[in-house]
């Protein structure tokens, strides 16, 4: 794959994680575009959601994302979708991420162009978020997605939540897409040996930067900040494995170490009478964020140490060469 223009990554989250034939059809839609490489496909059964990571020259990545939307609205009916991950649409979230020769402004323009095309071609309403957001309150993905699919009919009527592309009339079959541009983040879940989701939610609230609401001695509620400003986290159950997870997005991996978060989660788990058994990486990660502290004789030894320290092979076999971004871009 010879690329001369800006290199961009797209990390599309699609609301289908169970039907293999449909997932292959979606992958093929991405592969159909030249100058784009499908780097990784990460399905989640309990979430009923799959992350498609692909990269290439910006214009080609834009086209591949459009083709993914085209197949998704054919194959996915949101009226029948069930899963434990927050979602709004058939293609739920679709961010563009600058890799080389590109910046967030360039990626935001790609997001706006894709959003307009998706609405015009499929009558699927679109919100823009992060660097492409049209208002400050729309930057945060969690705020845009608040209310989820079930609340869209009401949300889209509110003056502060009119869609960026589309009308007040929503499309129940496709739902609504959230398209944007953002820096690289790491989607990563920490496994707990408990089936009590309340424990996972409490630990998540203590770890994430936004923190949690607490009641003081006078009965007044106030927000207490969490321990990692560069972390978003929620707690959920993985019925397939009989466990719960602290599901995170490391939105500032430059200042938020996976190893520090993992160790603190381990300590909190003990406080709540449970334990951390390992973790699960969703999608890909740049090598520098996976490097453990210390000196190593080889790159392979460093990566294998990281896999061991973070328990990345707890739920399934983990091959670091298939999950490190630099390796997949070769």
Secondary structure, 3 states (H helix, E strand, C coil): CCCCCCEEEEEEEECCCCCHHHHHHHHHHHHCCCCEEEEEEEEECCCCEEEEEEEEEHHHHHHHHHHHHHHHHHHCCHHHCCCCCCCCECEEEEEEEEEECCCHHHHHHHHHHHHHHHHHHHCCCEEEEECCCCCHHHCCHHHHHCCCHHHHHHHCCCHHHCCCECCCCCCCCCECEEEEECCCCEEEEEEECCCCHHHHHHHHHHHECCCEEEECCCCCEEEECCCECCEEEEEEEECCCCEEEEEEEECCCCCCCHHHHHHHHHHHHHHCCCCEEEEEEECCECHHHHCCCCCCCCHHHHHHHHHHHHCCCCCCCCCHHHHEHHHHCC
